[in-house]
Amino acid sequence: MENYAELREQIAQDLDTLSRTENPKSIFEIADDYLLGNPSLKRELVEDIIKEEADKRNIPIH
């Protein structure tokens, strides 16, 4: 996924789904799901996007 807007959108959708169906997950667990699917992504980038999108939605992650 070279297109980070697409990655951001997918993360946002996944966070919305997680917030309705599960307890808050660790940011590392969420990032691992994306990194396993696309090892070329950088962990720091994925974690930053997760943090930003979770903050926008007031979704608690740890």
Backbone bond lengths (Angstrom), bond angles and torsions (degrees), N, CA, C in turn:
res aa  C-N    CA-C-N  psi(-1)  N-CA   C-N-CA  omega(-1)  CA-C   N-CA-C  phi
1 M - - - 1.446 - - 1.523 109.78 -
2 E 1.270 116.28 88.44 1.451 119.31 178.43 1.517 111.55 -75.77
3 N 1.304 116.37 -21.31 1.459 120.73 -177.93 1.532 109.09 -87.26
4 Y 1.339 116.36 105.61 1.453 119.75 -175.86 1.517 112.68 -71.91
5 A 1.330 118.35 -23.67 1.467 120.56 175.03 1.524 109.46 -63.50
6 E 1.319 116.26 -39.48 1.467 120.99 177.73 1.535 110.04 -66.60
7 L 1.314 116.94 -42.37 1.459 121.62 177.77 1.528 109.82 -61.91
8 R 1.312 117.08 -45.20 1.471 122.05 179.81 1.527 110.37 -60.13
9 E 1.323 116.40 -43.52 1.461 120.72 179.73 1.531 111.11 -63.44
10 Q 1.323 116.32 -42.29 1.466 120.38 179.43 1.529 110.91 -64.97
11 I 1.324 116.28 -42.69 1.462 120.40 178.11 1.525 110.04 -62.28
12 A 1.315 117.06 -43.57 1.467 121.21 179.71 1.530 110.47 -60.10
13 Q 1.319 117.00 -45.11 1.467 120.45 179.22 1.524 110.71 -63.79
14 D 1.320 116.25 -42.80 1.461 119.65 -179.85 1.529 111.59 -65.15
15 L 1.324 116.99 -39.88 1.468 119.82 177.77 1.523 111.22 -64.02
16 D 1.327 116.45 -40.70 1.464 119.87 177.08 1.520 110.38 -60.39
17 T 1.324 116.77 -44.07 1.466 121.25 179.25 1.524 110.83 -65.07
18 L 1.325 117.05 -46.24 1.466 120.76 179.30 1.521 112.08 -60.40
19 S 1.320 116.59 -39.24 1.467 119.34 -177.07 1.523 111.51 -66.39
20 R 1.325 117.30 -24.67 1.467 120.68 179.42 1.525 112.83 -90.34
21 T 1.333 117.21 -22.29 1.459 119.20 -170.43 1.519 115.22 -115.59
22 E 1.320 118.51 -20.16 1.462 120.66 -174.31 1.523 111.25 -137.32
23 N 1.301 113.80 166.42 1.454 119.58 170.50 1.524 108.24 -70.65
24 P 1.323 117.17 159.23 1.461 119.15 178.40 1.524 111.22 -55.14
25 K 1.301 115.48 139.37 1.451 121.51 179.16 1.519 109.27 -104.52
26 S 1.282 114.89 165.99 1.450 120.75 173.81 1.522 109.38 -71.94
27 I 1.318 115.33 143.34 1.464 119.35 177.53 1.529 109.93 -60.02
28 F 1.336 116.25 -31.07 1.462 119.73 -179.94 1.526 111.22 -68.58
29 E 1.328 116.82 -38.06 1.474 120.48 177.42 1.524 111.02 -64.81
30 I 1.323 115.91 -43.17 1.456 120.15 -179.86 1.531 109.53 -64.98
31 A 1.328 116.90 -46.19 1.467 120.95 -179.73 1.528 110.76 -62.12
32 D 1.325 116.85 -39.53 1.467 120.40 179.73 1.526 111.42 -57.41
33 D 1.327 116.73 -39.07 1.467 120.32 179.39 1.529 110.80 -59.13
34 Y 1.310 116.90 -41.75 1.474 120.48 -179.80 1.522 111.34 -74.19
35 L 1.321 116.52 -39.24 1.462 120.05 -177.92 1.528 111.74 -69.23
36 L 1.329 117.10 -34.04 1.464 119.64 175.58 1.523 110.69 -66.59
37 G 1.320 116.45 -36.56 1.459 121.06 179.76 1.521 113.21 -74.44
38 N 1.316 116.20 -26.30 1.460 120.29 -178.81 1.529 109.09 -149.39
39 P 1.340 116.89 87.24 1.466 120.59 -175.75 1.532 114.95 -63.47
40 S 1.319 117.93 -12.82 1.463 119.29 -179.94 1.530 112.30 -77.71
41 L 1.337 116.75 -13.02 1.466 119.89 177.05 1.526 110.15 -71.78
42 K 1.296 115.93 150.90 1.466 120.85 176.71 1.526 108.82 -94.17
43 R 1.341 115.88 133.51 1.464 121.70 -177.94 1.518 111.46 -54.51
44 E 1.315 117.37 -45.46 1.466 120.80 -176.69 1.532 111.17 -59.70
45 L 1.324 117.03 -42.25 1.463 121.35 178.74 1.523 110.63 -62.42
46 V 1.326 116.81 -47.62 1.463 121.43 -178.85 1.525 110.24 -62.74
47 E 1.318 117.94 -44.96 1.463 121.20 179.87 1.528 111.53 -63.86
48 D 1.327 117.55 -39.47 1.469 120.56 178.63 1.530 110.90 -62.98
49 I 1.323 116.67 -43.19 1.462 120.27 179.29 1.527 110.00 -65.02
50 I 1.328 117.20 -42.15 1.469 120.83 178.46 1.529 109.93 -59.82
51 K 1.320 117.02 -47.00 1.467 121.05 -179.94 1.533 111.27 -59.77
52 E 1.328 115.83 -46.75 1.468 119.93 -178.63 1.522 111.60 -62.41
53 E 1.317 116.58 -46.06 1.464 120.20 -177.69 1.530 111.25 -69.56
54 A 1.319 117.66 -36.60 1.463 120.69 177.40 1.529 110.30 -66.59
55 D 1.327 116.82 -41.06 1.465 120.69 178.13 1.530 111.20 -62.21
56 K 1.330 117.30 -42.11 1.463 121.12 179.35 1.532 111.15 -59.31
57 R 1.334 115.72 -32.41 1.471 121.08 -174.92 1.532 112.43 -101.37
58 N 1.326 117.31 3.23 1.474 121.71 -175.80 1.522 111.39 52.84
59 I 1.329 115.78 42.51 1.463 121.76 177.80 1.529 107.04 -97.32
60 P 1.328 116.00 121.73 1.472 118.18 -179.56 1.529 111.04 -75.73
61 I 1.311 115.45 122.76 1.460 121.22 171.16 1.508 106.30 -128.62
62 H 1.292 116.23 157.20 1.471 118.60 -178.19 1.498 110.28 -129.77
